[in-house]
Amino acid sequence: MSMPELRSAGTSEVLDETGEAAVSTKIEGRSPWRLAYERLRKDRAAKIALGTILIIVLLAILAPVFAKILGHGPNQQFIDIGQNANGGPVPPSGTFWLGTDNNGRDLFIRILYGARISLLVGVLATGISVVLGVLFGLTAGYIGGFVDTVIARFIDVMLSIPFLILAISIAFISGASLWLVIGIIGVLSFTYPARIVRGQVISIKGREFIEAARALGAGPWRIMFIDLLPNVMAQVIVYATLLIPLAIVAEASLSFLGVGVPPPTADWGSMINDATGWYQYGYWWFLLFPSLALLITTLAFNIFGDSVRDALDPRGAGIYV
Amino acid sequence: MIRFLVRRVGQSILVLFISSIVVFALFFVGPGPSQVARTFAGRLGTAARIAQIKHELHLDQPLYLQYSHWAWNLLHGNFGYDYYKGQSVGSVIAAAAPATISLVIGAAIIWIVYGVFTGVISAVRSRSLMDRAFTASALFFYSMPTFVLGLALIWIFAYKLSPVTTFFPFHGYVSITSDPGAWFQHLILPWLTLALVTAATYTRLTRASMLEVLGEDYVRTARSKGMSENRLITRHALRAALTPVVTLAGLDIGTSLGGVIIVETLFGVTGLGWTVIQAINVQDEPVILGITILAAAFVVVANLIVDILYAVLDPRVRLY
């Protein structure tokens, strides 16, 4: 039955009972996802944050286009016009929109290329962490018993070893690279989604619909992925949006400490690290612009993540009003 | 209660044991015995020295014996010998610990007081202008990478406000015993950086927890009996709302005591985090190993203390 038919049927019923004109109170079935989407649409902060994220993504995609228009490559050094007499960076101008760095490279272009690294790490590391978290969380929560104990202790172990020391040591031993950084951040942060999923699964696995599925002969895999997973998906999505900014900051921190994405790749963390020796002497743009790029990105993701949480779980704290 | 205690302590020991195996494996098994001996010897290690270290570390023996020697020494408080610096790792850690403790305790006082204060005001005056300002600033500082905030504070206080620059030395650490005034001055900016970044979570947690408690029946009862709002909030609501905050504070302090890498590196506070970064830069493995295992122990012990406190305060916890 299509929608118009259904609506007309409803209207005729109203007419039959009251004999008056159709009342506009038609009841439509709306899924929780749709409700969440509608709440999100009314949230102004969420819209601004999402708009900002889309602009950042667009700028990252268009980085080569800007590089072409301006004629400045991300790693191209302009020793003649990009450096002052002392070999220091030059301030923002028509040629270099956000100034240059200490190597005479265009800061604006490098910030655009840096956005690619940040977004890539943010999304991929979060992806790894969420997939691992869901697998471990579902298994521990649903199977329970000994398996749960082993996974729970494993998570405790992972949480006890300091993230930065571990990450820096691994990066140092095996040589830093972009993919290693993504892998380290992704694998080391799976504990958070795993604990959330485990808790959720334990609280819903005793419900009737799971029992019904088991009575119908569904195996553990089917129950875990077809029956349980969709019910924890909302939490997983909330967590994923909040993990992205954490992953971005983790990558920037590693690069800031010099063990992240190796130079000369344009990266916000290493750009800020480069600027630490210069900004005090009047080269403020060198520190300010990469820092702002990083801050705006994490802020946008955090505000959006908060709004997604409020939209999916309106009974929750509702922290950001 | 005793059963719970025994079980929980046993769990902690197990977790620490596995952590030590993981850390050991990462540094000893991963790179291979010759490589380990070479890095232990430092950059200037001769072939004879490498052979000697290999023997001293029992690297010519099977893995389980290597581990048991290492763990046995660790249990006796012997973190090993730092061949690079020519002193025991224990004394390297003892020299660095006061700086980290000063940094963490000072910052923790600021972040707890500020976080709880703003959180309570936000909850009591929910949806007011103040609430919005506090929650927005919490989100702002929460999103701020630590090093960006630290650099911004250095820029503003140590460079831009040049007349007061001398009051904010932004680099180095002076021990409290040698000069308390200089100790305080050197730590102001590191304290602020660590506290502001951490306080954001406390503002949000206190606000959420306080809002929940304010909706409880006993609060309504107290209010209907004519209790003053101030007394109601401080005596009745706050006490109940603080439980999750205390838990988080315990865990955060425990984690930070293992070294606050970014803040210490940025401000030259010569604590455990700064030391471990120096050690990584020269591949000084005994020091990295020692600090890593110490940091893991702090986290496990903090978890244990928080859980036991919880069980004392709320008997229902002991059930599992």
Interface residues (C-beta under 8 A of the other chain):
Chain A: R153 F154 D156 V157 L159 S160 I161 P162 L164 I165 L166 I168 S169 I170 F172 I173 P245 V249 A252 S253 F256 L257 V259 I272 T276 Y279 Q280 W284 L287 S291 L294 L295 T298 L299 F301 N302 I303 D306 A317 I319 Y320 V321
Chain B: Q11 L14 V15 L16 I18 S19 V22 V23 L26 F27 G30 P31 S126 R127 D131 R132 T135 L139 F140 Y142 S143 M144 P145 T146 F147 V148 L151 A152 W155 Y159 R204 R207 A208 L211 E212 T255 G258 G259 I261 I262 T265 V276 I277 I280 Q283 I288 I291 T292 A295 A296 V299 V300 N303
